[in-house]
Amino acid sequence: MFRKILIANRGEIAVRIIRACRELGIRCTTVYSTADRDSLHAQIADEAVCIGPPATKDSYLNMNAIIQAAINSGAEAIHPGFGFLSENAEFAKLCEKNGIVFIGPSYKSIEILGDKAAAKETMSAAGVPVIPGSKGAVKSIDEAKKIAEECGYPVLVKASAGGGGRGIRRVDSPDDLESQIIAAQQEAKNFFGDDNVYIEKFLVNPHHVEIQIMADKMGNYIYLGERDCSMQRRNQKILEECPSPIISPELRQKMGEAAVTAAKECGYYNAGTIEFLVDENRDFYFMEMNTRIQVEHPITEEVTGFDIVKAQIETAADMPLDVTQKDIEIRGHAIECRINAENPNLDFRPSPGTINALYTPGGPGIRIDSAVYQGYTITPYYDSMISKLIVHASDRNEAINKMKWALSEFIVSGVDTNIDFQLEIIKRPEFISGNYDNGFLTRYMESRKK
């Protein structure tokens, strides 16, 4: 096992990884920008290293500074968390070059799966159902028009190197295709440094269901059930639940086995998530694979009792999985609400500022993953998520009721938050019945304006 790990991230995920290291008896070094000098992850680690100014390109995306911090601190491995460099094949390769273990899959797997268009081709070749569309990135507007006509409108234009809802455009008619391709290319270039895009059929109002897998370097694979992530705004998740209200045990097994097939095809190891779209006929289609820990991993941990972050570290240290598929059992129901510093009534405008009062709910089945505290200043430089509120109960109805009172008890003063909005969503009959889909939140927000 490693003696020391460097955590190349910030916020609640950095705190989560620190806690996993504590349980494993591993010392940890964190990195921080000048804007994060007073952040919780910088304060509770064994040591913390400043790696640059607030701009992400100069700090949390500064590969050389992070590698140097790891070398100077004597860290044997780097955990990238999610976002930032977590799916960057070049960074994983740089770790290897410097004799540092990257806690994640191999850079080769990241390369295969990081290009969304190439990943789709790989999955299709492996027999995993894929959404109809282009085979790889489109090379011209004329090619894009031909593919869109074959798929039938509406279609999606998607960044090949995309993630987090960036570089995606819906196109409803041929007249809009060229302008939306250009817009998607520009956004993709700005966020990912890669302007390649591909075309795929837009499935009307599907569910977004993802399968969590875990694999060791000895070729052992397990899937840990599914998460329903259909409650989204602008292709960004705000609430997730596990298990999905639309997935039967038979479909769960079928999707889980397809996810494992997808991972094996790429020689994948460590934690990964295969994202599918499930249509009204309960047919599922591969969308993409995230080669990292997910924001919403806690709900899977709650219903399976499997610590994904600890398993990531153990797998990276060449240890075998200590469970097999038959040991995995879904117990009860879990829901996660992302608590963001934003104003839902002002088009979800971010709300930086200082938290002058904070009270978080507690009790059986309540989990808070967070890095904020009273007196903490939320800066405008990073993601607006400040906490994850997770509940676990014996069934879905009990989990919903538990989330209602937990949200009602959650108090954050000094900045705007989406707590009341999350409570509003939880109380909606569509959510309570499980009768919601990817388009629900967009439709609801439009009706809310009237």
CORQUI-V860372 format. One record per helix or strand of 2 or more residues. SS is the DSSP state (alpha for helix, beta for strand). FROM is the first residue (numbers start at 1). TO is the last residue. If there is no record, write none. Layout:
# CORQUI-V860372
SS:FROM:TO ; SS:FROM:TO
This chain:
# CORQUI-V860372
beta:4:7 ; alpha:11:24 ; beta:27:33 ; alpha:34:36 ; alpha:40:44 ; beta:47:52 ; alpha:56:58 ; alpha:63:73 ; beta:77:79 ; alpha:89:97 ; beta:101:102 ; alpha:107:114 ; alpha:116:125 ; alpha:141:151 ; beta:155:159 ; beta:168:171 ; alpha:174:192 ; beta:197:201 ; beta:207:215 ; beta:221:233 ; beta:236:242 ; alpha:249:265 ; beta:270:278 ; beta:284:290 ; alpha:297:304 ; alpha:308:316 ; alpha:325:327 ; beta:333:340 ; beta:342:343 ; alpha:344:346 ; beta:349:350 ; beta:353:354 ; beta:357:359 ; beta:366:370 ; beta:377:378 ; beta:385:393 ; alpha:396:409 ; beta:411:413 ; alpha:419:426 ; alpha:429:433 ; alpha:440:449
